[in-house]
C-alpha cells in the first residue's frame, strides 16, 4: 500500500534507499545489483509503483465522474494515442503542479488506446 507520496527527489531517494536495504536482507540477494533483486523479487521502484497507482486512479475516475477532476482535451481525435485524452491546465506555481490532476495528465495522455480501454479489477 502506498502510504506516502514524496514529491521531492531527495524524499523519493530516501524511501528507495530503504527498499534497497530491505531487498539486500533477503537470503542470497546481498551481492546482486538492485535492478536484478527487484526483478527476482517481483518488485518495482517507488517511482513505477506511484505511476501505476496514479494511472489506475485516473482510469477509475474517468469511468466514474470525470467532470469534477479532469477536462477532456479539446481535440483528442486524430492526434494519435487514445480518445480519452485530458486537458492539462497551465500551472503557475510548483505546488499546483504536484496536485494529482495536474501531475498525471501527461502520463495518461501518453498511454496507448488498448490500455485506456482496459477494465480495472479491484482485489
C-alpha positions in Angstrom: 0.0 0.0 0.0 1.3 3.4 -0.9 1.0 5.4 2.3 3.1 8.4 1.4 3.7 10.2 -1.9 7.0 12.1 -1.9 7.3 14.9 -4.4 10.8 15.9 -3.7 13.6 13.9 -5.3 15.5 13.6 -2.0 12.4 12.2 -0.3 12.0 9.6 -3.1 15.6 8.6 -2.8 15.3 8.2 0.9 12.4 5.8 0.6 14.1 4.0 -2.3 17.3 3.5 -0.1 15.1 1.7 2.5 13.8 -0.7 -0.2 17.4 -1.2 -1.5 18.5 -2.2 2.1 15.4 -4.4 2.6 16.0 -6.3 -0.7 19.6 -7.0 0.3 18.4 -8.7 3.5 16.7 -11.5 1.6 18.8 -14.6 1.6 21.0 -14.9 -1.5 20.4 -11.4 -2.8 23.1 -9.4 -1.0 25.6 -9.3 -3.9 23.1 -8.8 -6.7 22.5 -5.5 -8.4 19.4 -3.6 -7.2 17.6 -4.0 -10.5 18.2 -7.7 -10.5 17.0 -8.0 -6.9 13.8 -6.2 -7.8 13.2 -8.4 -10.8 13.8 -11.6 -8.8 11.5 -10.5 -6.0 8.8 -9.2 -8.4 9.1 -5.7 -7.1 9.2 -2.2 -8.7 10.9 1.0 -7.9 8.9 3.6 -5.9 8.6 5.8 -9.0 7.0 3.0 -11.0 4.6 2.0 -8.2 3.5 5.6 -7.8 2.9 5.9 -11.6 1.0 2.7 -11.7 -1.2 3.7 -8.8 -1.8 7.2 -10.2 -2.8 5.9 -13.6 -5.1 3.3 -12.1 -6.8 6.1 -10.1 -7.2 8.2 -13.2 -8.9 5.2 -15.0 -11.3 4.7 -12.1 -12.2 8.4 -12.0 -12.7 8.6 -15.8 -15.1 5.6 -15.6 -16.9 7.2 -12.7 -17.4 11.0 -12.6 -14.7 12.8 -14.5 -16.3 16.2 -14.6 -15.0 17.0 -11.1 -11.4 16.3 -11.7 -10.5 16.4 -15.4 -11.5 18.2 -18.5 -11.3 16.3 -21.8 -8.8 17.6 -24.4 -10.4 19.8 -27.0 -9.1 17.9 -29.9 -8.3 14.3 -28.8 -9.3 12.7 -32.1 -6.8 12.4 -34.9 -3.7 13.3 -32.9 -2.7 9.7 -32.1 -2.8 7.8 -28.9 -6.3 7.3 -27.5 -9.7 9.0 -27.5 -9.7 9.8 -23.7 -7.0 12.4 -23.8 -7.2 15.0 -21.0 -6.7 18.7 -21.0 -3.6 19.8 -19.0 -4.2 23.1 -17.2 -1.4 25.7 -17.0 0.1 25.7 -13.6 2.0 28.8 -12.4 3.1 27.5 -9.0 5.2 24.4 -8.3 2.7 23.4 -5.6 -0.2 23.3 -8.1 1.9 21.1 -10.5 2.2 18.5 -7.8 -1.6 18.2 -7.3 -3.0 14.9 -8.6 -5.0 16.2 -11.6 -2.0 18.2 -12.8 0.8 15.7 -12.4 -0.9 12.7 -14.1 -2.2 14.2 -17.3 1.0 13.8 -19.4 1.4 10.2 -18.3 -2.3 9.4 -19.0 -2.2 11.1 -22.4 0.8 9.1 -23.5 -0.9 5.7 -22.9 -2.0 3.6 -25.9 -5.7 3.0 -26.7 -5.8 -0.6 -25.5 -4.5 0.4 -22.1 -7.1 3.2 -21.5 -9.9 0.9 -22.7 -8.9 -1.9 -20.3 -11.2 -2.8 -17.4 -9.9 -2.4 -13.9 -10.2 -5.3 -11.5 -10.1 -4.3 -7.8 -8.8 -7.0 -5.5 
